[in-house]
Amino acid sequence: MPDYRAPLRDMQFILTELAGLEAVSRLPGCEDATPDLVGAILEEAGKFAAGVLGPINRQGDEQGCRLEADGRVRTPEGWQAAYNQFRDAGWIGLSLPPEYGGQGLPKLVSTPVWEMWFSTNMAFTMLPQLNVSQAEALHIAASDEQKETWLHKVVSGEWASTMNLTEPQAGSDLAATRARAEPAADGSYRLFGQKIFISYGEHELTPNIVHLVLARLPDAPAGVKGLSLFIVPKYLVNADGSLGEHNDVRCISIEHKMGIHGSPTCTMSYGDRGGAVGYLIGQPNRGLETMFIMMNEARFGVGVQGAGLAERAYQFALDYARERVQGRDAVSGEAGKPILHHPDVKRMLLSMRARVMAMRALLYTAASWFDIAHHHPDTEVAAKHRRYVDLLMPVAKGWCTEVGNEVCDDAIQVFGGMGFVEETGVAQFFRDARIITIYEGTTGIQGNDLVGRKILREGGATLRELIADLGASVLQLKEDEQLGEIADGFAEGVDALEEATDWMLANGKDQLADVLAGAVPFLHLLGTVCGGWQLARAAQAARRRLVAGEGDAEYLASLVELARFYIATIGPQAAANAAVVREAGGALTRFAESAF
């Protein structure tokens, strides 16, 4: 099994040339993100990923987790030691507030770090990722007293975190939530109900687990407007900060899954012995708003999972293609050449690399938008970048996870029959990746969110703003005659996006069902165009450095060719998806349900 190689050159190029690390480091509160510090962090994270997380990934997949008779969940061998090292190194707090023990670095710095960890051991990394998401929610919505009690422990990783939304009868329909919370005389609450699909809901890795649970108060209105959010710890906390008795919460089963075997997916039961003690966060019946803080953070992280798993699968496929000897060279006719010389294998590998780079560049750029939105002193600049983050969050989650699945699938194809054999190891990435298009909101949910909430609700204002920026990039590309082919192909994608947007806005009010039938194709359309945008920008930056005689000429020239390949072979999917957006609804309307 090949060792993981952190793609530091690609990461550094994107950070400096596309995502604007230098500009981000000048923002108030981001001054510590100097090039030297960021380079050191990436180096150390790459070593940790390759040396600690990567070596236990396979055994985690093979051993899985087990639920014991006493209700405890045991994680795979090596998990505890790795978590102790992860916690002690302070990795969880990389981007979290310094006043609670974090390092306060920009999201742009933490994003490539998390990508490396997802690449090497996604099942393990899901645990600390939950701490980051929960810390964001607590920092915004919890009371000062709650922050003092819980947030320090969450940021440090001394205690673990979960988010509890889904219930057996409700699935993704949170309006159908039945878990209830009853007020107690001491100002706390008693919770009753079950939650399913709770990642790391029970385990032995930390002395306490802090659950965030959605539940209904007795007088709550129906639907999602009646949900409140509660802190429900595994162990109660005494006044002096020490752990008290076990709360009335337990894991009653764990799922046997297709992938991410090293991550326990639990069914949690609250209140079997009189009620689980919980503490209200924020205002009653406003819990979903707070939970969405955690969910949005998690959704971005899941998009990074897509890029990370795709990178690792690509590395596996590339190494195999360099070593596997079969057939004859298509040009020379010489026998005994590695399959990398076969045109179709080379096509698959180049397509994998192009899509990984497109995802990575889009995610890192979005991370810089997060930082600008939070720290820029000019409110108009900050507001624009917040709009872009909100608009493209469904794309970051939905498109990057779908493309991540495709790349992992292509890796198996490069291996041929050996890819279908578990011993080669590449199948695990495909199995692990399959969940990422589903959890934290399926691709269909992301498509509906993009079209319904992000575009139709505001009459397409932010999307048109983005399209104008894309058009400006086309004009900039045309200034370099060496990039004319990229500019023309990219312009076709922007035109397809604008035409599909016009159609949706014209029909969204009277033919909403038809428009939503094309929501996922529209998400793919926007993702494909934005991915092409990032690679076109990469080609432009590479050309600038080539003309100036800076950097590795071979590497920079490869980025230009990578953009040409993406625009020529993946870019045309934009026009195809635009056609699907316009036609899908009519076909669904004409097809009778009885004909299925």
FINUTI-175617 format. One line per field, with one value per residue (C-alpha): residue in three letters; y, z, x. Coordinates in steps of 0.1 Angstrom, whole numbers. Layout:
! residues N
type = c(ala,...)
Y = c(Y,...)
Z = c(Z,...)
X = c(X,...)
***
This chain:
! residues 596
type = c(met,pro,asp,tyr,arg,ala,pro,leu,arg,asp,met,gln,phe,ile,leu,thr,glu,leu,ala,gly,leu,glu,ala,val,ser,arg,leu,pro,gly,cys,glu,asp,ala,thr,pro,asp,leu,val,gly,ala,ile,leu,glu,glu,ala,gly,lys,phe,ala,ala,gly,val,leu,gly,pro,ile,asn,arg,gln,gly,asp,glu,gln,gly,cys,arg,leu,glu,ala,asp,gly,arg,val,arg,thr,pro,glu,gly,trp,gln,ala,ala,tyr,asn,gln,phe,arg,asp,ala,gly,trp,ile,gly,leu,ser,leu,pro,pro,glu,tyr,gly,gly,gln,gly,leu,pro,lys,leu,val,ser,thr,pro,val,trp,glu,met,trp,phe,ser,thr,asn,met,ala,phe,thr,met,leu,pro,gln,leu,asn,val,ser,gln,ala,glu,ala,leu,his,ile,ala,ala,ser,asp,glu,gln,lys,glu,thr,trp,leu,his,lys,val,val,ser,gly,glu,trp,ala,ser,thr,met,asn,leu,thr,glu,pro,gln,ala,gly,ser,asp,leu,ala,ala,thr,arg,ala,arg,ala,glu,pro,ala,ala,asp,gly,ser,tyr,arg,leu,phe,gly,gln,lys,ile,phe,ile,ser,tyr,gly,glu,his,glu,leu,thr,pro,asn,ile,val,his,leu,val,leu,ala,arg,leu,pro,asp,ala,pro,ala,gly,val,lys,gly,leu,ser,leu,phe,ile,val,pro,lys,tyr,leu,val,asn,ala,asp,gly,ser,leu,gly,glu,his,asn,asp,val,arg,cys,ile,ser,ile,glu,his,lys,met,gly,ile,his,gly,ser,pro,thr,cys,thr,met,ser,tyr,gly,asp,arg,gly,gly,ala,val,gly,tyr,leu,ile,gly,gln,pro,asn,arg,gly,leu,glu,thr,met,phe,ile,met,met,asn,glu,ala,arg,phe,gly,val,gly,val,gln,gly,ala,gly,leu,ala,glu,arg,ala,tyr,gln,phe,ala,leu,asp,tyr,ala,arg,glu,arg,val,gln,gly,arg,asp,ala,val,ser,gly,glu,ala,gly,lys,pro,ile,leu,his,his,pro,asp,val,lys,arg,met,leu,leu,ser,met,arg,ala,arg,val,met,ala,met,arg,ala,leu,leu,tyr,thr,ala,ala,ser,trp,phe,asp,ile,ala,his,his,his,pro,asp,thr,glu,val,ala,ala,lys,his,arg,arg,tyr,val,asp,leu,leu,met,pro,val,ala,lys,gly,trp,cys,thr,glu,val,gly,asn,glu,val,cys,asp,asp,ala,ile,gln,val,phe,gly,gly,met,gly,phe,val,glu,glu,thr,gly,val,ala,gln,phe,phe,arg,asp,ala,arg,ile,ile,thr,ile,tyr,glu,gly,thr,thr,gly,ile,gln,gly,asn,asp,leu,val,gly,arg,lys,ile,leu,arg,glu,gly,gly,ala,thr,leu,arg,glu,leu,ile,ala,asp,leu,gly,ala,ser,val,leu,gln,leu,lys,glu,asp,glu,gln,leu,gly,glu,ile,ala,asp,gly,phe,ala,glu,gly,val,asp,ala,leu,glu,glu,ala,thr,asp,trp,met,leu,ala,asn,gly,lys,asp,gln,leu,ala,asp,val,leu,ala,gly,ala,val,pro,phe,leu,his,leu,leu,gly,thr,val,cys,gly,gly,trp,gln,leu,ala,arg,ala,ala,gln,ala,ala,arg,arg,arg,leu,val,ala,gly,glu,gly,asp,ala,glu,tyr,leu,ala,ser,leu,val,glu,leu,ala,arg,phe,tyr,ile,ala,thr,ile,gly,pro,gln,ala,ala,ala,asn,ala,ala,val,val,arg,glu,ala,gly,gly,ala,leu,thr,arg,phe,ala,glu,ser,ala,phe)
Y = c(0,33,59,92,121,155,176,206,221,222,235,263,274,276,294,320,325,319,320,352,340,372,394,372,375,413,411,421,390,370,385,354,335,344,324,308,297,284,264,249,240,223,203,191,182,163,143,136,125,102,89,86,86,68,37,29,36,1,-17,7,-4,-41,-41,-16,-8,-30,-24,-43,-57,-29,-3,9,12,1,18,1,-5,26,50,60,66,86,107,114,127,146,163,170,186,211,204,207,243,254,278,282,312,318,329,293,276,277,292,315,309,317,291,293,278,250,238,222,207,190,178,159,142,133,119,96,85,99,76,89,125,127,127,159,175,174,193,221,223,222,248,272,268,272,302,320,308,296,318,329,304,276,286,285,250,234,253,250,212,210,232,213,180,168,161,149,163,151,166,149,157,126,104,70,83,116,111,145,159,178,190,155,155,139,141,162,183,190,218,209,229,238,255,225,201,164,150,119,102,85,98,78,80,98,97,89,90,66,57,53,79,108,109,128,134,166,160,188,176,190,185,200,219,211,243,243,251,224,221,232,265,245,230,239,230,214,204,169,155,118,125,154,180,190,226,222,210,173,146,134,106,91,109,91,87,55,39,11,0,8,5,-20,2,1,22,45,13,30,56,43,54,51,50,71,68,96,94,57,61,93,118,129,162,189,226,250,268,302,310,284,272,288,257,249,283,274,239,252,270,236,220,246,242,204,207,226,200,172,190,189,152,148,165,146,111,119,130,97,76,95,88,51,49,69,46,15,29,36,0,-22,-35,-47,-44,-22,14,31,53,32,-2,-13,-40,-41,-5,5,11,49,49,37,68,58,53,86,102,89,100,135,138,128,153,181,175,172,205,222,211,220,255,262,250,270,301,297,293,327,342,329,348,380,378,375,399,425,460,472,460,460,438,415,413,404,375,363,363,342,318,313,309,284,263,238,235,231,203,188,191,183,152,140,146,130,98,99,102,73,53,61,50,15,15,23,-8,-29,-62,-56,-25,-48,-68,-55,-64,-36,-10,13,1,15,50,44,28,56,83,69,84,120,127,117,129,166,169,148,162,167,187,208,214,225,248,263,269,276,295,309,319,322,338,368,369,356,388,371,346,374,392,360,356,392,382,351,373,396,366,356,391,388,355,368,394,365,350,317,313,321,285,283,317,306,273,289,316,289,275,310,315,281,291,325,309,283,310,331,301,292,328,331,298,296,312,294,261,255,217,218,241,219,188,204,216,189,193,231,224,204,231,258,235,226,263,274,245,257,293,282,262,291,314,288,288,326,327,301,320,352,333,316,350,364,334,324,290,255,260,223,224,258,246,215,237,255,221,209,239,232,196,205,231,208,176,185,220,209,192,227,231,195,202,235,216,191,220,232,198,176,190,185,149,142,158,137,104,90,77,45,38,32)
Z = c(0,-11,15,16,0,12,-20,-5,-38,-51,-17,-14,-50,-44,-11,-24,-60,-59,-23,-13,18,19,18,45,67,67,81,117,138,111,114,127,94,80,51,73,100,74,57,90,99,66,69,104,94,64,87,112,84,68,100,125,108,75,91,112,84,70,104,113,82,89,126,128,161,185,210,242,266,290,264,257,222,214,185,165,177,175,177,213,209,177,194,224,200,180,211,228,196,197,162,171,181,150,138,171,194,215,245,248,241,203,180,161,127,95,80,50,70,86,55,38,71,74,38,47,76,56,29,53,77,72,98,126,116,118,156,159,131,153,180,156,144,179,191,164,175,212,206,189,208,243,274,291,318,293,274,306,314,280,254,268,270,235,219,236,227,263,257,225,206,187,169,173,147,129,143,130,118,105,85,69,77,110,112,122,152,183,210,238,266,299,322,356,388,388,354,335,313,310,275,261,227,202,177,149,127,155,146,177,199,222,226,251,236,259,295,285,253,248,228,211,208,190,210,215,246,258,244,212,179,152,126,126,143,175,179,207,212,243,257,270,284,288,323,344,355,391,403,406,370,379,363,382,376,342,325,313,278,262,229,221,188,162,124,102,73,38,48,75,97,122,130,153,140,170,178,210,236,259,291,296,334,341,317,304,320,294,292,268,244,232,230,231,197,180,182,145,138,161,149,113,125,133,102,78,93,90,54,44,61,42,10,21,27,-9,-21,5,-4,-41,-36,-18,-44,-71,-55,-52,-89,-101,-82,-96,-131,-129,-116,-135,-167,-193,-231,-255,-257,-280,-297,-300,-299,-273,-249,-212,-205,-174,-181,-175,-212,-223,-235,-217,-184,-188,-196,-164,-143,-158,-153,-117,-111,-128,-107,-75,-82,-91,-59,-38,-54,-49,-13,-4,-21,-2,30,23,17,52,66,47,57,94,96,68,82,52,58,21,12,41,31,-5,6,30,2,-19,10,15,-22,-29,4,-13,-42,-18,-1,-29,-60,-42,-26,-59,-78,-49,-54,-92,-87,-62,-87,-115,-92,-91,-129,-132,-111,-132,-116,-88,-78,-69,-46,-10,-6,-29,-5,-32,-27,8,-5,-27,2,26,1,-7,25,19,-7,18,53,64,37,5,-29,-35,-4,-14,-48,-34,-10,-38,-61,-36,-7,-23,-58,-62,-28,-37,-74,-83,-71,-57,-85,-110,-90,-93,-130,-135,-118,-139,-170,-159,-155,-191,-203,-182,-196,-232,-224,-227,-262,-248,-228,-255,-259,-221,-222,-250,-234,-200,-216,-230,-195,-181,-210,-202,-165,-173,-197,-171,-144,-166,-173,-136,-125,-153,-143,-105,-95,-117,-124,-91,-94,-129,-116,-86,-109,-123,-90,-88,-125,-118,-88,-110,-137,-111,-97,-131,-140,-107,-109,-144,-131,-104,-129,-154,-127,-119,-155,-155,-124,-137,-170,-150,-132,-163,-181,-151,-150,-115,-100,-115,-152,-158,-129,-139,-175,-163,-145,-178,-195,-167,-171,-209,-202,-177,-200,-230,-214,-183,-191,-218,-190,-181,-214,-210,-174,-186,-211,-183,-161,-188,-198,-167,-152,-184,-186,-150,-154,-185,-169,-149,-114,-122,-150,-126)
X = c(0,16,25,6,24,10,4,21,32,-4,-16,9,3,-35,-30,-7,-19,-56,-70,-51,-32,-12,-43,-60,-29,-33,-69,-74,-71,-53,-19,-2,-8,26,40,67,42,17,44,55,20,14,47,38,3,15,39,11,-12,13,30,1,-33,-24,-9,-40,-66,-66,-69,-97,-116,-109,-116,-145,-162,-181,-208,-202,-228,-223,-233,-198,-184,-149,-131,-103,-68,-46,-75,-68,-31,-37,-64,-42,-14,-40,-54,-21,-7,-36,-48,-85,-81,-62,-89,-109,-110,-78,-98,-110,-77,-77,-50,-73,-58,-77,-100,-78,-49,-69,-87,-56,-47,-81,-78,-47,-63,-94,-71,-53,-81,-115,-132,-109,-110,-148,-144,-123,-142,-174,-155,-147,-183,-198,-173,-185,-221,-213,-192,-220,-251,-241,-243,-211,-216,-221,-190,-169,-183,-181,-162,-127,-130,-144,-118,-89,-104,-105,-142,-157,-187,-217,-248,-281,-308,-320,-348,-360,-394,-381,-350,-340,-375,-366,-402,-411,-388,-405,-377,-391,-376,-395,-385,-371,-373,-336,-337,-324,-345,-352,-350,-367,-364,-341,-317,-301,-269,-250,-213,-192,-223,-205,-168,-140,-116,-125,-138,-169,-190,-210,-241,-261,-297,-327,-359,-394,-406,-441,-456,-435,-452,-454,-427,-391,-400,-407,-373,-349,-313,-298,-264,-267,-235,-227,-215,-229,-204,-201,-198,-160,-157,-152,-173,-203,-228,-236,-265,-296,-282,-270,-261,-284,-269,-243,-247,-229,-220,-206,-176,-161,-160,-137,-163,-191,-225,-248,-285,-288,-316,-324,-345,-349,-345,-364,-350,-316,-304,-300,-293,-310,-288,-301,-338,-366,-379,-348,-326,-325,-309,-280,-278,-274,-242,-228,-243,-229,-194,-199,-211,-180,-159,-177,-168,-132,-137,-146,-114,-93,-105,-102,-66,-58,-75,-57,-24,-32,-42,-12,13,-4,-4,33,41,16,31,6,2,21,29,3,29,61,45,70,60,67,56,35,-2,4,14,-21,-40,-72,-55,-36,-70,-85,-55,-54,-92,-88,-60,-79,-110,-90,-73,-106,-122,-93,-90,-127,-127,-96,-110,-143,-123,-107,-142,-151,-121,-129,-165,-155,-126,-126,-131,-150,-186,-195,-165,-173,-210,-202,-179,-206,-231,-207,-201,-238,-245,-218,-221,-244,-219,-189,-208,-229,-206,-173,-188,-203,-170,-151,-171,-165,-127,-127,-147,-122,-93,-109,-112,-75,-67,-90,-100,-75,-94,-124,-101,-100,-63,-52,-68,-83,-118,-119,-118,-148,-167,-158,-167,-201,-216,-204,-231,-257,-250,-252,-279,-281,-272,-309,-313,-282,-297,-330,-313,-292,-321,-349,-333,-301,-313,-351,-357,-335,-343,-308,-291,-260,-257,-258,-231,-210,-217,-204,-172,-169,-174,-146,-123,-131,-119,-87,-79,-82,-55,-30,-31,-17,-49,-73,-85,-92,-110,-133,-142,-147,-169,-192,-197,-205,-230,-247,-249,-264,-290,-300,-303,-325,-348,-350,-359,-385,-402,-395,-428,-453,-434,-415,-417,-402,-374,-367,-365,-334,-319,-292,-282,-280,-258,-235,-236,-225,-199,-184,-182,-167,-142,-132,-130,-105,-83,-84,-72,-45,-34,-33,-12,11,16,25,52,65,68,86,109,98,94,95,87,77,52,38,34,15,-10,-18,-22,-44,-67,-69,-78,-105,-121,-119,-132,-151,-162,-188,-208,-220,-240,-253,-265,-280,-301,-312,-322,-346,-360,-360,-393,-413,-402,-412,-446,-454,-443,-472,-464,-483,-458,-429)
***
